[in-house]
Amino acid sequence: MTRDVGARPWDTEWAAERAAEALRYLGTHYPECLAALRVLDEHEEAAHEAAMDADEVRCREALRDYMSDGRDEALRIRKGAA
């Protein structure tokens, strides 16, 4: 699905694909964080809002924060298990 945003259409499928890639990345490399997804709720909501606003820059930033905080949470879990 696309929406017209300014001079170019916004591809909501692109945003959904990027979000799925972020989740797959975390699940593959830091599966521990998937049990603690509430830590990531803020970033997931920010990415969703940015996608709905057709703001690619904000969407990418929110997904980067999502992956970064997911990684950090997994490393905290790993450190606590050691």
C-alpha positions in Angstrom: 0.0 0.0 0.0 1.3 3.5 -0.8 0.2 6.9 0.3 1.0 10.2 -1.4 3.3 12.2 0.8 4.5 15.5 -0.6 6.2 14.8 -4.0 6.5 11.1 -3.7 4.4 8.1 -2.6 5.1 6.6 0.8 5.4 2.8 0.7 4.0 1.4 3.9 5.2 -2.1 2.8 8.8 -0.7 3.0 8.2 0.3 6.6 6.7 -3.0 7.5 9.6 -4.9 5.8 12.2 -2.8 7.7 10.4 -3.5 11.0 10.3 -7.2 10.3 14.0 -7.1 9.4 14.8 -5.5 12.8 12.8 -8.1 14.7 14.5 -10.9 12.7 17.9 -9.4 13.4 17.2 -9.3 17.1 15.7 -12.8 17.2 18.7 -14.2 15.3 21.5 -12.5 17.2 20.0 -11.6 20.5 17.1 -14.0 21.2 17.1 -13.2 24.9 15.7 -9.8 24.3 12.6 -11.2 22.7 11.4 -12.3 26.1 11.8 -8.7 27.2 10.0 -7.0 24.4 8.3 -4.5 26.8 11.7 -2.8 27.0 11.3 -2.1 23.2 7.6 -1.0 23.2 8.6 2.7 23.1 10.7 2.3 20.0 8.2 0.0 18.3 5.5 2.7 18.9 7.8 5.4 17.6 8.6 3.4 14.5 4.9 2.8 13.9 4.0 6.5 14.3 6.8 7.5 12.0 5.6 5.0 9.4 2.0 6.3 9.7 3.3 9.8 9.3 5.4 8.7 6.3 8.6 10.0 7.9 11.3 7.7 6.6 14.1 9.4 8.7 12.2 9.1 11.9 11.2 5.5 11.1 14.8 4.5 10.4 15.9 6.2 13.7 13.3 4.5 15.7 14.2 1.1 14.2 17.9 1.7 14.9 17.0 2.6 18.5 14.8 -0.6 18.7 17.7 -2.8 17.5 20.2 -1.0 19.8 18.1 -1.3 22.9 17.2 -4.9 22.1 20.9 -5.7 21.8 21.7 -3.9 25.0 18.9 -5.7 26.8 20.1 -9.1 25.5 23.7 -8.3 26.7 22.4 -7.3 30.1 20.5 -10.7 30.3 23.6 -12.6 29.2 25.8 -10.7 31.7 23.3 -11.6 34.5 23.3 -15.3 33.5 27.1 -15.5 33.6 
